[in-house]
């Protein structure tokens, strides 16, 4: 698995799961995981991964990737959406539920998060990765599309009406926290992914010796630090499902 801020958090979570489960493979439910960008590396790391996605084409790509990586026996592709999570959850619930790139496109965010919470095991974690509205505003302003940046900033859901948007919404840090908290999760981490790297031209990094390594270290340092965190291209949050008392 890669060593960016998101993966470091997931690696730590999975290590804790293995400790709690006596070394047994963590059970991961990847909602909207499609072609396996996250599922295949997780399976390669020893997890048992169930991927739920409405697209048969994406699931076919997932199956090929899993076979190429030699982990097809650890990946279960299932066609469906968030409405079907109750039927698709692993027995006992998932130790880790992923919703990376999902909440921006579902019709009902609150219902989707509640379904993910219900699919998680007691004490399990829900990891969400979403597009950041302020990053979209900043990118447009820096590109000289100032009027568009203003409209996007003023839009309640962080998207431009009639602009060919494929997303239903974008989030900011407070809004993301609120969605997870309202679903009963205890938010443990909110951090940024691609805090500064998407603002620096690749040619600059390529032409300066050591710049790419310095950027990677800078990203690790600032991922959880506001206000820089709050302009990241994507926001990552982890919420904890309540564990039974006693």
PyMOL commands that set and color helices and strands:
alter all, ss='L'
color gray80, all
select helices_A, chain A and resi 5-20+39-44+56-68+72-74+82-88+109-119+133-142+146-154+173-182+197-199+202-207+211-222+228-231
alter helices_A, ss='H'
color red, helices_A
select strands_A, chain A and resi 27-31+48-53+75-79+94-100+120-131+186-193+234-240
alter strands_A, ss='S'
color yellow, strands_A
deselect
rebuild
show_as cartoon
